């Protein structure tokens, strides 16, 4: 009995969501052995190797020759955004904040993408959709203030700012990345490859170069393979096999709750009610925004 493509899509999506759910815990554990910039450097090396062997297996390495000088320059510029700036700042946020807070605030990058798509992609947004964005950011404030919404006093404003900055960088990276028509995995391989000199410079500029311990090495390998590399290709496979993109992408909303469970199990963080409420508000805002966007599209 053959397995349908849709079931295969669910299987690959489940694998991707599982690994993404472990990332917050992996970040926090790895940062016990490596500084943020060092962890990004070694993780990026593993990610580049992962993309290289995936492309070698798929027979796509030859597609690199199709890139024009303009395309290669675009990849080099995008490399500064991600992984260089994005992961260095994100890991600084994780270094300062509890894993649950950094994860939950960073999850609002989807909302930021909607906001930035207005000036960058010239997309229009209705007042109702804008109100749904406000609901999501109320969720962010609930998380950042540990539920003390009216006081607007953040336990760690520096960490919150870092986490919010990453949402801007990530959203910008993917919005600018939509404007090219090259193979996505090949593009990511080149972007991560071009990022290595920038990250190496950041290592030399901000800290001393270190050879990681075995635990640091394992942490960097895990982050590089399952946050930056392989998981993205698995997710792409799920999107390619599904009969409906919505059926697969809707599963992503499970990720922050699975992440909280793993954080509680492995990091022993006490999961705050404010974190759960904040995540629910962020997701509720996203669902409302999707609903209003679809409705406006049908009416137009």
N, C-alpha and C positions, 0 to 999 in steps of 0.2 A: 504494500500500500504506500503510494508516494505521498510525501508531505507537500501540501499546497504552498505556493509562493507566499501567501499571506501568513501562514503559520511560521514559515522561515523568517519572514520579516519581523514577526513578533519575537521570535527566538533571538535574532541578532539585536533587536532593540533592547530586549531584556538584558543581554550581555553588556551592551553599552551603558545602560542605565545603572546596572550593578557597579561597574567600575567607576563611573562618575560619582556614584554615591559614596565610594570609599576614598575619594580624593581629599576631602577636607581632613579626614583622619590621617591619611598618608602624608599630607603637608605638615601637619602638626608634629607627627612622630619624626619625620625626616629633619625638621628644623631643630631637633634636639642635638643633631650631629653635624649639621652644616648651616652656615649663614645663608640668608635668602639668595644672595647673588651667586654664591657657590653652588647652591642646590639647583638654581636655574641653569647654570653653566653645564653641570654634569648631566642633568635631565635632558637638556637640549641635545647633547651628544647622543644619548640613547635614542632620542626621538628621530634624529637625522638618520641614524643607522636603521631604525625600524622602517622609516619611509623608503630608504634605499632598497632594503630587501623586499619590501612589499612591491615596489615598482619593478624590481628585477624579476620577481615571481610573476607579475602581471604582464611583463614584456613592454612596459611603458617608458623605460629609461630613454628610449630613442625619441620620445616626444619632447624632450628638453631642447632638441635642435630646432623645434618649431617656434621657440620663443625669440622674439625680436629683442633688440637692445632696449627698446622702450619697455617691453614686458619684463626683462631681467631687472631693469632699473626700478620698476614698480615693485617687484618682489623684494628688492633690497630695501626700499623705503618702508614697505609693509613690515619687514623684519624688525625695524626699529620699534614699531607699535607692538607687535607680537611675534615671537615670544619675549623680546628684550624688555621693553617697558612694562608690559602687562604682567608678566610673571614675577618680575623683580618687585614691583609695587604690591602685587597680590600677596606674595609671600611675606612681605614686610607687614601687611595687615594681619596675616595669620600669626606672625611672630608676636604681635602685640595683643590681638583680640582673642577671646575664646573661639574655638573652631566653629561653634554653632552660630556666632554672630557674624564672623567673617564670611562663612558660607552663605548665610541667609541674605546678607546685604549684597554680596556679589551676584546672587541669583537674580537681582533686579536689573541685570544688564539687558534683559529682554525689553523691559519698559524703556530703558534709555535708548535702545535701538529704534523704537517707535518714535521717540521724541526727535532723535537726530535724523531720521529718515525724512522729516519735514523739510529742513534746509538742504540736505544732501541729495535726496532722490526726488525732491519737489512733490512729495506726497501730501495730500490734504488730510486733515483730521477733524472730525466733528466735535462739537462741544461735549456730547455724551461720552465720546471716546476719551476726550481730554479729562473729564471727571473721573473716568476709570483709572487713568494714570495717577491722578491725585490719590485715589484709594490705595493704589500699590505703594506710593511713597509714604502714606500714613503708616503702612505696614513696616516700611524701613525705619521710620522714626520710632515706632513701638519697639522694634528690636534694639535699636541703638540706645534708647533711653531705659531699657529693661522694663518697659511698661509704664514708666512715669511720663506719660505723653505731655501733660500740661506744663511740666517743669522745663522741658527741652534741655535738660542737663545730661550730657553724654558722659558715661563712665570713662571712655577713652576716645576723645574727639579725634586725635591723630590717627588712630586705627580706623575709625569710621570714615574719615576723609580718604585714607588710602583705599579702603574697600569701594567707596563711591567713585573714586578716580578710575579704578579698574573697569567699572561698568561703562564709562565713557570710552576708554581705550578699546575694550573688546567690541563694543558696538561700532566704533569707527572702523576697526579692522575689518569686520565682516561687511559693513556697508561699502567700503572702498573695494573690497574683494569681489563684490557682485558685478563690478564693471569690467571684468575680464572674461574671456571665453575659453581660456586654456583649461586643460584637465586639472581638477581641483587638487588631487593628491600630488601630482607633479608640482603644482604651484606651491603647495605646502612644504614639499621637500626642499624646493629652492629657497623659500622664505626662511625656513629653519636653518638651512645651510648658511645662508647669507647673514643670519643673526649671530652666528658663533663669534666672528671678530668683534662685534659690538658688545656682546656679553663678556668676552674675554677682557676687553678694555675696561668694562665696568668692574670686573673682578680685581684687576690690577689697580684700578683707581680707588676703589672703596674698601678693599680688604687684602689680606695676604693670600697668595695662592696656596691651597692645601690639597694634599692627597686624602680623600675621604677614608674613614674607617670602614670596616665591612658593613656596619649598620647604615652608615651614610651612603655607601655605594649601593646597597640594596634599595634604600629609599629613593635615591636619584633614579635608579633603573625603573622602579615601579612608577614614579611620577612621569618619567620620560616616555615609557611604553603605554601606560594606561590612562594618562591624562592628556598628553600631547600627541601621541602617535597612533597606536593600533586601534584604540577605541573609536577615533574619528572615522576610520575606514570601515569598521564594523557598523557604525551608525549609518554611514553612506550606503552600505549594502542593504540595510533594513529599508531605507527610503527608496532604493531602487527596486526592491522586490514587492513592496506593498501595493495594494490596489487603490489605497487612499492614504495620502500623506497625513491627513488629519488623524487617522486611526493610530498611526505610529507616534506622531509628535505629541499627541495628547498624553501619552505615557510619561513624558518628561516631567509632568507635574508630580509624579511619584518620587522623583529624585531627592528633593530636599528632606522629605519625611524619612526616606530610607537612610539618608545621610545622618540625620539626627539620631536614629537608632544605632548606627555604627559608631558615631561619636560617643554615645552614652556607653556602649559596650566596651570599646577599646580605650577611650580616653578618660572614661569615668567622669565626664562633665555632667553636672546636674542640668538637665534640659529645662530651661525656664519656660513658664507659661507664655511669657511675652514673646519668646522666639517663635513658638508654635502659632500664636495669634498673628504675629507679624507676617509669617510665611503664608498663612491662610489669606490675609488681606492682599498680599502681593499677587497670589494666584487668582483670587477673586477679581482683582483689578484687571489682570491679564485676560481672564475669560470674558469679562464684560467688554473689554476693548476688542477682542476677536468677534464677539457677537455684534457689536455696533458697526464694526468695519464690514462684516459680511452683509449686514442688513442694508448699509448705505450702498454697497456694491450692487445689490439686487434692485434697489430702488432707482439707481442712476441709469 
